[in-house]
Amino acid sequence: MSDKAAYREAAEDWSARQYLKFEDERTRPPRDLLAQVPLQSARRVVDLGCGPGNSTELLIERYPDAEVVGLDSSPDMLRQARERLPRGMFMQADLKSWTPQERTDLLFANAVFQWVPDHNTVLPRLLESLPTDGVLALQMPDNTDEPALALMSEVAGQGPWSAKLTAANAARDELPRPGAYYDLLRPLCRNIDIWHTVYNHVMAGPEAIVEWFKGSALRPFLSALDDDLQAGYLAAYTAEITRAYPARYDGRVLLRLPRLFIVATR
Ligand SMILES: C[S@@+](CC[C@H](N)C(=O)[O-])C[C@H]1O[C@@H](n2cnc3c(N)ncnc32)[C@H](O)[C@@H]1O
């Protein structure tokens, strides 16, 4: 298995409990994405990378008459989603190869495609599966240049853990620029809307930033280490985060998080 594949596999083994520690902040981008989906009604909607069901719940509220299906590759996430929405429909599948088998009006993908390789193949395949007026809506964090992400790699290369973190450290690619998505998807749809939003989440302190990323981008780093090395790596990372994210007047810190949004209509 390549380094990048190993890293992505670790990232897919998500913990729903850790992810939901910041549920309000994590659910803001799917609200903002859904607000731009130009469908008044829908018969079938699939929430790609549904996680613990927070984004699925928004879709059920917006389209109460639709069949809304949550799809995820992680059993832990699907278990949480089923507990949260007992009447919801969920399926385990991998977006690297999945295509809808039934007519679907909306494919909604909040915070998942940053973990899925080969957008040049996967995204056109999904968009082409939609009927006329069907919508593919995506949101991905575009934060590889932000200190929180850069420091994960920097600290990974500088301690007794470094040999074990080569794969995680080699890994998460920068997102392609908006122009690349335009060239890829615009020939396949009648309208495309692409934008960035930069969130500044108010966090209790630097440790809260570390907790945030323990539910997402830190997972591949931590899962490669035993308990002692994990503790050492997290202590070194927390010290760097404390330097990079200064306390505001009330002791809180702002986590800057740029995100890329795309809404493509067939
Ligand atoms: C950051 S969570 C997003 C959860 C939710 N959509 C939200 O809006 O907060 C990303 C989810 O994508 C799932 N995922 C990652 N790679 C995947 C893949 N190749 N196929 C299906 N799901 C995947 C993970 O298991 C995780 O539940």
The ligand as an ORCA input file, in Angstrom:
! r2SCAN-3c Opt
* xyz 0 1
  C     -15.321     15.117      8.286
  S     -16.504     13.829      8.243
  C     -17.905     14.693      7.560
  C     -19.191     14.371      8.277
  C     -20.413     15.145      7.838
  N     -20.663     15.052      6.399
  C     -20.392     16.619      8.215
  O     -20.914     17.413      7.437
  O     -19.892     17.003      9.278
  C     -15.918     12.909      6.847
  C     -16.605     11.564      6.674
  O     -16.197     11.024      5.412
  C     -16.072      9.628      5.549
  N     -15.194      9.139      4.470
  C     -13.868      9.360      4.301
  N     -13.426      8.754      3.173
  C     -14.517      8.135      2.618
  C     -14.715      7.334      1.447
  N     -13.689      7.046      0.621
  N     -15.955      6.872      1.167
  C     -16.985      7.150      2.008
  N     -16.870      7.906      3.128
  C     -15.650      8.379      3.439
  C     -15.491      9.452      6.941
  O     -15.741      8.159      7.438
  C     -16.218     10.540      7.727
  O     -17.387     10.057      8.326
*
